[in-house]
Amino acid sequence: MKQLHEMIAEYRKPKGITQTCISEVTGIDNKRISNIETGRVELKAEEFILICQKGLGVSPSFFTSRFLETKKDYSA
C-alpha cells in the first residue's frame, strides 16, 4: 500500500497543482513540501490537513479512508 506522501504527490501532479502553490496557500515552506512528498521528512497531522484542505481542496479522509478499509478488525 502506498504511503500518504506518495498519494499526495500522485494526486497533485496530474491536477497541475505545484508545490509552490501548495506552499503559498498553506504557509508550509516549499522545501518542506518537497521533502514531505519524497518521504524525507515525517508528515505532521497539521500539515496533512492543511495540504489536503487548502492545497488540494479535498478532505483528509479522501486519502486516509483507503488505510482504514484495509485495517478492519476481524477478530470479533
N, CA, C and O of each residue as an XYZ file, in Angstrom:
304
protein
N       0.834     -1.180      0.000
C       0.000      0.000      0.000
C       0.883      1.250      0.000
O       1.921      1.294      0.660
N       0.463      2.230     -0.730
C       1.230      3.467     -0.837
C       1.134      4.276      0.448
O       0.140      4.222      1.171
N       2.190      5.022      0.706
C       2.238      5.915      1.852
C       1.511      7.221      1.508
O       1.334      7.553      0.335
N       1.095      7.954      2.544
C       0.379      9.212      2.329
C       1.164     10.184      1.458
O       0.598     10.816      0.566
N       2.459     10.305      1.711
C       3.244     11.268      0.945
C       3.255     10.924     -0.543
O       3.269     11.821     -1.386
N       3.248      9.658     -0.866
C       3.200      9.234     -2.265
C       1.846      9.551     -2.892
O       1.769     10.009     -4.032
N       0.794      9.305     -2.142
C      -0.553      9.569     -2.663
C      -0.789     11.057     -2.881
O      -1.453     11.450     -3.840
N      -0.250     11.879     -2.001
C      -0.392     13.333     -2.157
C       0.270     13.778     -3.452
O      -0.337     14.503     -4.241
N       1.501     13.354     -3.678
C       2.217     13.737     -4.898
C       1.508     13.226     -6.144
O       1.386     13.949     -7.132
N       1.045     11.994     -6.102
C       0.361     11.411     -7.261
C      -0.975     12.082     -7.550
O      -1.409     12.128     -8.701
N      -1.621     12.594     -6.533
C      -2.875     13.313     -6.727
C      -2.612     14.714     -7.279
O      -3.312     15.175     -8.180
N      -1.600     15.384     -6.734
C      -1.289     16.764     -7.079
C      -0.835     16.936     -8.521
O      -1.339     17.811     -9.226
N       0.094     16.127     -8.961
C       0.750     16.331    -10.261
C      -0.199     16.352    -11.451
O      -0.123     17.288    -12.247
N      -1.089     15.374    -11.620
C      -1.987     15.409    -12.784
C      -2.962     16.589    -12.770
O      -3.485     16.984    -13.811
N      -3.197     17.140    -11.592
C      -4.112     18.266    -11.472
C      -3.417     19.590    -11.801
O      -4.069     20.632    -11.875
N      -2.107     19.551    -11.998
C      -1.360     20.761    -12.321
C      -1.132     21.678    -11.130
O      -0.833     22.859    -11.302
N      -1.270     21.144     -9.934
C      -1.043     21.924     -8.717
C       0.440     21.807     -8.365
O       0.961     20.706     -8.186
N       1.103     22.940     -8.268
C       2.539     22.919     -7.975
C       2.787     22.901     -6.470
O       1.920     23.258     -5.672
N       3.980     22.479     -6.111
C       4.388     22.537     -4.710
C       4.421     23.982     -4.240
O       4.101     24.270     -3.087
N       4.807     24.887     -5.123
C       4.838     26.314     -4.786
C       3.441     26.818     -4.457
O       3.256     27.568     -3.498
N       2.466     26.408     -5.246
C       1.078     26.803     -4.994
C       0.617     26.298     -3.629
O       0.013     27.045     -2.860
N       0.898     25.045     -3.331
C       0.519     24.483     -2.030
C       1.216     25.244     -0.911
O       0.606     25.538      0.117
N       2.480     25.560     -1.105
C       3.229     26.313     -0.120
C       2.597     27.676      0.145
O       2.481     28.105      1.293
N       2.194     28.343     -0.917
C       1.611     29.687     -0.781
C       0.278     29.666     -0.036
O       0.020     30.542      0.790
N      -0.562     28.687     -0.314
C      -1.888     28.674      0.321
C      -1.891     28.059      1.716
O      -2.804     28.309      2.502
N      -0.875     27.256      2.027
C      -0.825     26.605      3.341
C       0.125     27.283      4.313
O      -0.022     27.135      5.526
N       1.096     28.023      3.797
C       2.113     28.624      4.660
C       3.231     27.660      5.021
O       4.105     27.993      5.822
N       3.211     26.472      4.438
C       4.271     25.483      4.666
C       5.378     25.763      3.661
O       5.107     25.938      2.473
N       6.610     25.808      4.123
C       7.758     26.100      3.269
C       7.811     25.169      2.063
O       7.561     23.970      2.185
N       8.135     25.722      0.908
C       8.183     24.959     -0.337
C       9.148     23.773     -0.243
O       8.841     22.683     -0.728
N      10.293     23.980      0.369
C      11.273     22.895      0.525
C      10.696     21.774      1.397
O      10.936     20.592      1.148
N       9.941     22.163      2.410
C       9.325     21.141      3.273
C       8.274     20.348      2.498
O       8.176     19.132      2.667
N       7.487     21.014      1.653
C       6.507     20.302      0.818
C       7.234     19.262     -0.028
O       6.789     18.118     -0.130
N       8.345     19.657     -0.632
C       9.130     18.741     -1.447
C       9.623     17.553     -0.613
O       9.524     16.401     -1.036
N      10.146     17.848      0.562
C      10.659     16.790      1.437
C       9.550     15.866      1.938
O       9.774     14.670      2.124
N       8.367     16.413      2.154
C       7.225     15.591      2.564
C       6.867     14.620      1.442
O       6.712     13.420      1.671
N       6.740     15.151      0.230
C       6.326     14.314     -0.903
C       7.328     13.212     -1.237
O       6.943     12.158     -1.743
N       8.586     13.444     -0.961
C       9.594     12.426     -1.242
C       9.849     11.513     -0.050
O      10.626     10.563     -0.145
N       9.198     11.799      1.067
C       9.341     10.956      2.247
C      10.595     11.224      3.051
O      10.952     10.428      3.920
N      11.269     12.328      2.780
C      12.497     12.655      3.524
C      12.208     13.129      4.939
O      13.039     12.977      5.835
N      11.022     13.704      5.137
C      10.616     14.144      6.478
C       9.253     13.564      6.794
O       8.494     13.202      5.894
N       8.952     13.478      8.069
C       7.678     12.938      8.509
C       6.573     13.973      8.295
O       6.751     15.154      8.595
N       5.466     13.532      7.790
C       4.308     14.386      7.568
C       3.545     14.529      8.881
O       3.032     13.552      9.427
N       3.478     15.770      9.377
C       2.743     16.034     10.618
C       1.251     16.108     10.315
O       0.849     16.480      9.213
N       0.442     15.753     11.294
C      -1.011     15.743     11.114
C      -1.523     17.117     10.682
O      -2.371     17.210      9.794
N      -1.013     18.186     11.305
C      -1.464     19.536     10.964
C      -1.133     19.882      9.515
O      -1.929     20.507      8.814
N       0.048     19.467      9.083
C       0.457     19.720      7.698
C      -0.414     18.931      6.727
O      -0.821     19.442      5.683
N      -0.690     17.700      7.078
C      -1.520     16.845      6.233
C      -2.888     17.482      6.015
O      -3.389     17.524      4.892
N      -3.484     17.972      7.088
C      -4.803     18.608      6.995
C      -4.739     19.854      6.118
O      -5.598     20.047      5.257
N      -3.733     20.698      6.325
C      -3.585     21.912      5.515
C      -3.366     21.586      4.039
O      -3.984     22.195      3.166
N      -2.502     20.642      3.769
C      -2.212     20.266      2.380
C      -3.472     19.746      1.705
O      -3.775     20.119      0.572
N      -4.202     18.889      2.400
C      -5.432     18.345      1.813
C      -6.470     19.430      1.576
O      -6.939     19.617      0.453
N      -6.825     20.141      2.633
C      -7.936     21.074      2.558
C      -7.625     22.323      1.747
O      -8.385     22.688      0.850
N      -6.515     22.979      2.057
C      -6.197     24.242      1.381
C      -5.426     24.033      0.085
O      -5.673     24.714     -0.910
N      -4.501     23.098      0.101
C      -3.650     22.896     -1.066
C      -4.279     22.093     -2.182
O      -4.110     22.413     -3.359
N      -5.010     21.040     -1.813
C      -5.574     20.139     -2.818
C      -7.095     20.225     -2.928
O      -7.678     19.721     -3.888
N      -7.734     20.857     -1.956
C      -9.183     21.010     -1.996
C      -9.955     19.729     -1.765
O     -11.056     19.552     -2.287
N      -9.373     18.833     -0.978
C     -10.056     17.573     -0.640
C     -10.026     17.377      0.876
O      -9.222     17.986      1.581
N     -10.900     16.535      1.346
C     -10.904     16.177      2.755
C      -9.745     15.214      3.028
O      -9.412     14.400      2.167
N      -9.130     15.293      4.201
C      -8.087     14.318      4.533
C      -8.570     12.874      4.399
O      -7.780     11.981      4.091
N      -9.859     12.645      4.627
C     -10.395     11.289      4.528
C     -10.337     10.749      3.102
O     -10.434      9.539      2.894
N     -10.181     11.635      2.118
C     -10.003     11.198      0.735
C      -8.823     10.237      0.639
O      -8.867      9.262     -0.112
N      -7.769     10.518      1.405
C      -6.577      9.669      1.405
C      -6.615      8.620      2.512
O      -6.218      7.477      2.285
N      -7.080      8.981      3.695
C      -6.989      8.064      4.831
C      -8.027      6.960      4.815
O      -7.808      5.917      5.431
N      -9.141      7.146      4.142
C     -10.162      6.093      4.113
C      -9.623      4.817      3.489
O     -10.093      3.724      3.807
N      -8.657      4.942      2.616
C      -8.038      3.752      1.998
C      -7.281      2.931      3.027
O      -7.263      1.702      2.964
N      -6.648      3.625      3.987
C      -5.930      2.927      5.050
C      -6.906      2.241      5.988
O      -6.687      1.101      6.397
N      -7.979      2.931      6.327
C      -8.935      2.393      7.280
C      -9.637      1.155      6.741
O      -9.936      0.232      7.498
N      -9.900      1.129      5.451
C     -10.564     -0.026      4.848
C      -9.717     -1.287      4.936
O     -10.260     -2.387      5.034
N      -8.411     -1.148      4.903
C      -7.530     -2.312      4.924
C      -7.188     -2.759      6.328
O      -6.601     -3.827      6.501
N      -7.539     -1.968      7.345
C      -7.177     -2.304      8.708
C      -8.379     -2.667      9.557
O      -8.380     -2.417     10.763
N      -9.389     -3.243      8.962
C     -10.562     -3.660      9.709
C     -10.198     -4.781     10.669
O      -9.341     -5.616     10.380
N     -10.861     -4.783     11.805
C     -10.596     -5.795     12.819
C     -11.578     -6.959     12.606
O     -12.788     -6.799     12.769
N     -11.052     -8.102     12.250
C     -11.879     -9.277     12.009
C     -11.807    -10.276     13.162
O     -12.232    -11.421     13.008
N     -11.281     -9.865     14.308
C     -11.097    -10.790     15.419
C     -12.370    -11.022     16.231
O     -12.417    -11.941     17.049
N     -13.383    -10.217     16.022
C     -14.606    -10.323     16.844
C     -15.466    -11.502     16.484
O     -16.516    -11.708     17.092
